Amino acid sequence: MKKQFRIKKNEEFQAAFKHGNSFANKQLVIYYRKKEDQDHIRIGLSVGKKIGNAVVRNRIKRLLRVSFQELEKDIKPCYDIVIIARNPTKTMSYEMMKKSLSHLLYKEKLFKHSK
């Protein structure tokens, strides 16, 4: 994922938590914040140490990144989205991860067109 599409700074994460909206299911939590001054989506991923070792956490982040890239063309622009993985994600497959992420985005009406 290109640098301009990532959220890396702690202040940007905190702004999404403090000023954004959130929604969750058993596997994932998303925080999203509309930013009028940008014309693209930015994504931040967070996988806590309680979920597993570095190998497990990196696998989860990789699956989330690929799932998001698949869904990206259908998501409304101008948003900062922070995705936080919960414990059940360590046993999830790619298909399950993508389904869980698309469920959250659908529920919060972040898709361009209703699916």
C-alpha positions in Angstrom: 0.0 0.0 0.0 1.4 3.4 -1.0 2.5 5.8 1.7 -0.2 8.4 0.9 -2.9 5.8 1.6 -1.6 4.8 5.1 -2.1 6.2 8.5 1.1 5.9 10.5 1.4 8.7 13.0 0.0 8.3 16.5 -1.8 11.7 16.3 -3.7 10.6 13.2 -4.8 7.4 14.9 -5.9 9.4 18.0 -7.8 11.9 15.9 -9.8 9.0 14.3 -10.5 7.6 17.8 -11.5 10.9 19.3 -13.3 12.6 16.5 -14.4 9.7 14.3 -17.3 7.2 14.5 -16.8 3.5 15.3 -18.5 0.2 14.7 -17.6 -3.3 15.6 -18.4 -7.0 15.2 -16.8 -9.9 17.0 -13.7 -9.9 14.8 -12.9 -6.3 13.9 -13.5 -2.7 15.1 -13.4 0.2 12.6 -13.1 3.9 13.4 -13.7 6.2 10.5 -13.5 9.9 10.0 -14.5 12.0 7.0 -11.8 14.3 5.8 -13.0 16.8 3.2 -9.5 18.0 2.3 -8.3 14.7 0.9 -9.6 12.9 -2.2 -8.6 9.4 -1.3 -9.0 6.8 1.5 -6.3 6.3 4.1 -6.1 3.2 6.2 -4.5 2.4 9.5 -4.2 -1.1 10.9 -3.8 -2.1 14.6 -3.2 -5.6 15.9 -2.4 -5.8 19.6 0.2 -8.0 21.2 -2.4 -9.9 23.1 -3.5 -11.5 19.8 -0.3 -13.4 19.2 3.4 -13.2 18.3 4.8 -11.1 15.5 4.2 -13.8 12.9 0.5 -14.0 13.8 0.1 -10.2 13.9 1.8 -9.7 10.6 -0.3 -12.4 9.0 -3.5 -10.7 10.2 -2.3 -7.3 8.9 -1.4 -8.8 5.5 -4.9 -10.4 5.2 -6.6 -7.1 6.2 -4.5 -5.2 3.7 -5.4 -7.5 0.9 -9.1 -7.6 1.9 -9.2 -3.8 2.0 -7.5 -3.5 -1.4 -10.1 -5.8 -2.9 -12.9 -3.6 -1.5 -11.2 -0.3 -2.0 -12.8 0.5 -5.4 -16.3 0.3 -3.8 -15.6 2.5 -0.8 -16.4 6.2 -0.6 -13.4 8.5 -0.9 -12.4 11.2 1.7 -12.2 8.9 4.7 -9.6 7.9 7.2 -10.3 4.4 8.4 -8.6 2.6 11.3 -9.1 -1.1 11.6 -8.4 -2.9 14.9 -8.2 -6.7 15.0 -9.7 -8.6 17.8 -8.7 -12.0 19.1 -10.9 -14.2 16.8 -9.0 -12.9 13.7 -6.0 -15.1 14.4 -7.8 -18.2 13.2 -9.7 -16.5 10.3 -9.1 -17.2 6.6 -8.9 -14.6 3.9 -12.5 -15.1 2.8 -13.7 -14.7 6.4 -11.6 -11.6 7.0 -12.9 -10.0 3.8 -16.5 -10.9 4.7 -16.1 -9.4 8.2 -14.6 -6.2 6.9 -17.2 -5.7 4.2 -19.9 -6.3 6.8 -18.6 -3.4 8.9 -18.2 -1.1 5.9 -21.7 -2.0 4.7 -23.3 -1.4 8.1 -21.7 2.0 8.3 -22.7 2.9 4.7 -19.1 3.5 3.6 -19.7 1.8 0.3 -20.4 4.0 -2.8 -23.4 1.9 -3.8 -25.4 -0.5 -1.7 -24.3 -4.1 -2.1 
